[in-house]
Every structure is written in structure tokens, then in C-alpha cells.
Amino acid sequence: MIKMNVGIIGGSDGLGKTLIYYFRDEFEVYISARDHKKGRKVASDLNVNYIESNEGLANISDILVISVPIESTCDVIREVAPFMKAGSLMVDVTSVKEGPSRTMAEALPDSVEYIPTHPVFGPRTTRLDNQVIVLTADKKGKWYPKVYDYLAGKNMRIIEASAEKHDFMMSIVQVLTHFSFISTASAIEKLKVNISETEDYESPIYNLMIDMIARIVSQNPYLTYNIQSMNENGETVRNTFAEAVNELKDVINNNDEDEFVKIAIRATKNMGDITNALGRSDKAIGALSYEYTYLNNSIGQEVGLKHIYSGTIHVGILEDIDGKTAILRNGTKIKKLRIANIRILLPEELHQWKIENWNTVTRSISCVFPKNVNVEIIQKTVLMHDNLLDIRLTDAYNGPQIDDRSISLTFEVTALTKEDIERVKELFTAFGGVIR
């Protein structure tokens, strides 16, 4: 079956690059980029196709995804619109929708459908499951139900809205939160506070808040600025935030406790389901505490740690926890992993990973047992140990060299390591056997 062509303008960075991972197994993916050298390398590394010309990419694409900086989106739409083939679809993935929606409506021919979209997640997201995507199509053609069903099949949370409604909601979800978080980070910087020194005093809530602030301020500042400046509701939102800050500041500076309480109660009532919010934050705090406790209790033991971004699994003896770092030893090699970037494998996950990735060891072991020994019990006992994968009886002998009251049994044993094979010998001895 011929795969559908999906083109991504801006596929060498950010969300555009992330989309390659989601699409490449199901579609024939082509990308373009401003930096051709970088674009070719990304295409080669991810086993997709590279085309230098945006116009050429538009001409061969069944679905064309515009994934460029917000300030360039409308210009790129106008650039490629005349080259889109009849019956194709244009999608953009910017976080403001009014401008791109108007531009698509004006620039694209009637034979080309368009669906302005906003995936409400960043390029560090590793799964589409339960992620939010907003569709702001002002008209729905033949492509719309196909796109909707595809996203629903990925278990995404789909929101359908007008471009105007989307941008207003994003002025709260992004503009206001980013502005307040960056303002907080800027205030900390102006106060000359060393964040690392606050860690000795931090509460779980402070820890989560600082992590969220750091996540926002570490994003591309040009992108963050454009989210602020290109949302048509941004100025009103920022001015309202500044008014709220000044009001609260004046109330506290004037020692007006009653007014402070009134403001706090009004704000709390407007926050909606407080019980649900407390439950979610408690779960987040609990997860952090559990993870650290689990690691602390595992020092000196074998653990499996999966890097949540690269997907690499590291297995070894946990030597220590140094602040926010887990120190793992595998033989003579030492690996330091940031705890924030890893997930602890459950014992059954680690065991399965070993089976799939380690070279197993198979050995034949001959042992003389009392003649009335129960072979089935021996085999069941051996397989109770996780690293012992298989045991088969291959020979039974009671000839001249064996006492009449004994029998020599040979088992073929498969295990994860040579050390595990030695453990089987110890088990045989415990059953009254003598290794031959």
C-alpha cells in the first residue's frame, strides 16, 4: 500500500521534529528547514526525506504541516499556498490561531482544505496519549473527520473551538501563566537569591512551583515572547495581572487584613474544584516522595532506570543518591543520572528487559541425587528464582558408576548470568545432590 505523504515545514527543530517520531511509521514523511545542513542531518538520523524547497514540499504533500516560529507562520502560509495540490490539507501547529486562520482562508484555493490546530504540549512530550489538541476549523471538509478520528485513535483529548475562543483561552493558559512565572523568576533574580540555597528550606509545593517556573523560563525566549506579543488578548491580560499584583501589594503594605482575606476568598471561589486540585497536587507530591524513598531504600541493590526523554535504560547497582543525582555502577563504569529525568523500572519490567536485551547463558549440569528425588519439585524450585529462565531434564542415568540408591540427572539450565548458573548448583546440593 502506498503511504500518504506528510510534509513538515520546520521539521528540524522543536515540535516539528517531534512530529516526525509520531508520523514516520504510518506515513511517508518529508521535511524542510531553513538550515539545509541541519535539516538533512535530522532527516538522515530519523530516516525520513528532506526537500530544500518549501514550495516543492507543498506540491507533493497530501497533508502539509506548518511548524515554524509564530511570527513566520502567516508568511510561510502565503508562500506555499499557490503550490498546494488540489484535494490536499494544510495544518499549522502554532499557539495562536486567529492570524493563521485568516491567512489560510485568504491565501488557499478552494480545492485545498485547512485545519488550524494547536497541540497543547511541548517538544519534550513523549506520548500523545491524553495530550490536548485544539482544532479551530471554520469549515469542515472531507479531511476533518479523518483527522479527528486519527487523533481520537491516539487517545488525544480533542477540543473544537473557534480561533477567537482558542486565543482567549490561551491568553489565560499560556499568556497569563507564562507572564506570572517569568515575573516570579525575574523577581528572584533581582533579589539576588541563589535558588540552590533555598533547597534546604523548600516544601514539596515550593519544589513543584520552582520546577514549573524553571520549565517555562527555560523555553525558547523568542517563542515565549511571541506567545505574549502575538495573542490579541495579551495586553489586557497582562494589564489585569499587574493591577491584581499592585492591589494585593497595597492591601498588605497598608496592613489591611480584612481586604486581603476578601481578595483571597474571592480568588479561591473562582478556582473551581479545589478538592480535585488538592488531589492532583497531592498525587504529584506523593510521586516525588515515593520515588526518592524507593531509590534511597535501593542503595546497594540492582535497579533499572529509564531516561524519560532518550528512552535509554540503565541497569546497575545503585551506589548512592547525591542530591538530585542517582549514581549507578555497572561493573567498573559509573553513571550519574538526574533523578528528575528518570523513571524507576518495576521489578517485573526490569526482569523482562533483561530477558529481551541480555545474552542468556545455557549450561548442562549433572548431579547425583537420591533415587527417590522428585524431579518436578527440583524444576519448580529452580524457576522460582527470577533470573533462572528455563530448566529441562535431558538425561537420567543409574549405571555401574552410580550407587543403586542414587540416580544421576542431567539438566539443561538457561539463566541470565553465569552467577545464576552457580546458584542452581547450590540448589541441587541443597536437595541432597552431588555435582558430577
N, C-alpha and C positions, 0 to 999 in steps of 0.2 A: 504494500500500500504506500502511495506517495504521501510523504508528510507535508502538512501545511507549512508555508514559510512564515516565520515570525521575525520581523526586523526590529532591532532596538537601536535607536539613535541615542548615543550616550551610554553604550554598553561596557565601557572600560572602567567605570567608577561607580561608587555609591549604589543606589537602588537598581540602576540599570544593569550593573554587573551581577547583583544578587538575583535578578530576574532570570539570568542565564541558567542558574542552577535549577530553577523551578521548571523552565521550559524545555531544556535541551533533550530530555529523554522522550518527550512527546511530540516535539515539532522540529523542523529544520530551522535552526536559529542562525541569523545573520546579524552582525553588529557593525556600527560605525562609531568613530570617535574623532575628537579634534586632534588629538595626538596620535598620528597613524602608527608610529613605532610602538607605543604603549598598547594601542588597540589590537595590532597584530599579535603582540605577545599574549594578551588576555585571551584572544580568540584561539591561539595555538594551545595555551595552557588548559583551556576549558573545552577544547575540541569542538569549536563552532566556527562559523565562516566570518571572514572580515571583508568589508567593502568600504573603500575610501570615500565614495560619493554618497551623500545623504539622498540626493535625487535618485541615484541608481538603486539605493536600498529601498526607497519608497516604491520604485517601479516594479520590483519583484516580490514585494511583501503582500501576503494575504491579510496579515494584521501588522500594523506599524505602531510601535510603542515609542512615544516621545519621552525620553528620560534625561532631560538636560536641566541646567540651573533655571530657576523660576524666571529670572529676568530675560532669558534667551528663548523661553518656550514659545511665545507667540511669533517671534521672528522665524523660528525653525518651522512652525506650522505653515506659515506663509511661504517659506522657501520650498517645501516639499509638496504642498497641496496640489500643484498642477501635474505632478508626476505620479500621483497615486492611481493605481489601475482601477477600472470600473469594478464594482462589486466588492471592494476591499474595505477594511476597517481601520480607522485611526483611533488610538487611545493615548492619552497623556497621563502622567502619574505625579503631577505637581500638587502641592498642598494648598494652592489657591485655585479656584475653579471659574470665577466669573470671567476673567480675561481670556483664558484658553477656550472656554465655551463660546464666547462671542467670536473669537478669531476663527475657530473651526467652522462655525455657522456661516461666516462671511467668505472664507477662503476656499472651502472644499466644494467640489462639484456635487450635484445631487446624487450622482452614482456612487458616491463614497459615504459610508456611514461613519459616525463618530460617537464615541462614548468617553466623555471626560471622567476620569477616575482619580481617586485619592486612596492609595494603600496607606492606612494609618499605622505604619510601623517603619522602622528604620532598616538600613542595610545590614545591621548586625543580627537581624531576626533569622533564625534557622529553620522555622516551621511556619507554614501558612495556617495550620490548624488553629481555629479560634481567633485568628487575627481579623481586624476590622478593615473593610474596604468600602468606600463610598462611591456610588455610581450617580452621576449628575446629568444623565442624558436628557435633553429637552424634547427628543422624539425617539421612538423605539422602532428600529427596523428589524431585518431578518437576523442580524448578528446579535441583537440584545439578549434574546432567550438563550442562545448558545453560550454567550459569555457568562450570563447569570448561572446557568446550570454547571458550567465548568468550575466557577468559583465555589458554588454550593457543594460540588463534589469534593472540593478540597477542605470542606468543613470551615469555610470562612464565614464571618459574620458580615452579611451584606446589608448596607444601608442605602436606600434610594431616596434622593433629595434633589431639590433644585440647587443650582450653583450658588444662588444667593443665600439659601438656608445653610448650605455647607460652609460658606465663608464666614457667616455669622457664628456658627458653632465652633469653627476653627479659631475664631478670634478669642474664644474662651479657652478651648482645649490647648491651643498652641500659643497664640499671641500673649494672652494674659499669663499663663503659667511660665513660659519662657522668660517673659519680661520680669516677673517677680523673682524667679530663680536666679537670673543673671544679676538682678539688682541686689539680691542677698549675697551672692558671691562677690560682687563688687564692694559691698559694704564690709565684708570680712577682709578683703584685700586692703581697703582704706584704713581699717583698724589695725593693720599690720599683725594679724593673727596667723600663727603657724598652725594649720589645720592638724598636723600630726600631733601637736602638743595637746589638742583637745580630746584626743582619743582616750586618755586616761580618765576623762570625766564623762565620756559620752554615754547616753542612754540608748536603748535599741531604736527609739523613734528618731533621735538625733542622727544615729548612724544611717538609717534608711533615708532620711531627708538629705544628708550630705551626699550620699551616693546618687540620689536622684538629681540633685543640683549639679554634681560633677558630670553626670551623664549628659545633661543639657549643655553646660558650658564647654564641654569638650567636643561638641559637634562643630562642623564647619561653620565658622563665624559668618562667612558670606551668605551661606544658606540661612542661618538664623536671622541675619539682618533682613534678607529678602522676605522671609515669612512675616517679619514685623512690618516692613515698609510696603509690601505689595498687597496686603489684605486691606480692602477698602474700609473695614470696620476698626482697623488697628488704632488709629489716633484716638477715637472715642474710648476704646477700652483702656489704653494707656493713661489717658487723662483721668478716667474714673478711678483707676488704681492709685494714681498719685493723690487724688482727692481723698481716697479712703485712708491712705497712709498718713497724710497730713492731719486728717480729722482725728485719727487714733493717737497720733503723736501729741496733738494739742490737748486732748482729753486727759492723757496720762500726765503730761507736764503740768497741767492745771489741777492735778490731784482730784479729778472728778470721777470718783469710783462708781457712782450711780450710772453715769452716762456710759462709762466703759462696760459695765455689766449689761446695759441695754443693747449696746452695739454687739457685744459677744453673743447675747441670746438671739438677737435677730439673725446674725450670721449663721449661728448653729441651726436654727429652724430652717433656714434656706438651704442647708447642706443635704437635705433629703433623708435617706435611710441611714441614720447614724449607726444603728445596730449592725447593718451589713458592712459599713465602712470599718467599724471596730473589728468585726470578724475577719475581714480581708487583711487588715494590718496586723492583727494577732497571728494570722497564719504566716505572714511574711516574717515576722519577728521569730515565731516558733521555728520556722525552717532554718533561719540563720543560727539559732541557738542549738538546734538538733545537729546540724552539720558540724559545727565546731566541737560539740560534745562527742559526737561519733568519732571524729578524727582524733581528738585528744585521747579517747579510750582505745584507739587502734595503734598508738605509738608502739613500735616494736613488732607489729604484725604486718602481714601482707595485705595490701589494699589495691584496688583498681580505681584510677581516677581518670575521668573522661574530660578533655578540654571542650568546653561547650561551644567554642567557635570553630576550631580546626577539626573537631571530631576525633582527634588522636587519643588513644587510650594508653595510659602509662601504668605499668604494674611493677610493684616492688615492695620493699619493706619501708614502712613509714618511720623515718628516723626521728623526726621532731616536727613541731609546729613553731615557726619563728615569726611571731606577729601575725601577719596576714599571708604567710607563705607556708606551704606544706613541703617538707624535704623528704624526697623519696630516694631510696637506694636500690639499685638493681645490679647485683654483683659489685663491681668496683665503681660503677657510674652513679653520680649523684645528680638528681633532677630537682630543681626548685620550681614549684607551681603556685601561682597566686590562687588562694582559696576562692576568691570571687569568680574565677574563670573556670572552675572545675565542678564536675558532678561526681559524687561517690557512687561507684557501681555496687548494687546489691550483691550479696554472695552468689546468688544463682546467676546473675548477669556475668560476674567475673568468671565463674566456672564455665559458662557457655562460651565466653570469649576465648578462654584458654583452649577449649576443645577445637574451636574454629581456627585459631591462629598459631598455636604451638605445634611443633613436631612431636607427636606422641612416641612413646618407647614401648616396644613389644619384646618380651623375653620369655623363654621357656624355663620353668623351674620344676625340678624333680625333687620329690620329698618322700621319705618312707614314713608311713602312718600306721597306727594300729589298724588291724584288718577290719574292725567294726566302725571305722570313721565314717561320718555322714558327709559325702561329697557336696550335696546340695547346701548344707549349712555352711561349709567352708566357702563356697562360692558367694552365698548371700552375705556372709560376713565381710568378705573382701570388698564387695560392691557397695557396702555401707560407707566406705571412705570416698569422698568426692573425687579425688584425683586418680582413683583406680577405675578405669573406664570399662574393662571387659576381662573376663576370665573364662577359659574353655578347657575342659579336660581333654587331653589329646592322647594319653596313653595310661594304661594300668598294667602293672607287672608284678608277679609274685613267683618268679623263677628261682633257680638254685641259690642265687646270691642274697635272696631275701628270706628272712625268718618266716616260718609258717604262720606265725601270729601277726605278721605285718604285710603291707602291700605298698609298692612304690607307685605313686601317682605323678604324672607329669601334666602341668597346666601351662597353657599359653596365656600370659598376662599382658594387658595393654594399660599403660599408665601415662600420666603427663610428664613425669620426670624419672630419672634413674633412682633418685632417692625414694620415690614411691614404690618402685620395684623392690627395694630393700625392705620396705615396710611389709610387703607381702611375705617375705621370708620370715620376718619376725612373727607374723600372724600364724604361719604354718607351724612354727616352733611352739607357739602357744597352744596349738591344737595337739601337741604331743609328737609332732613330726621331727624328722632329722633330715636336713638338707643334704642331698647327694652331691 
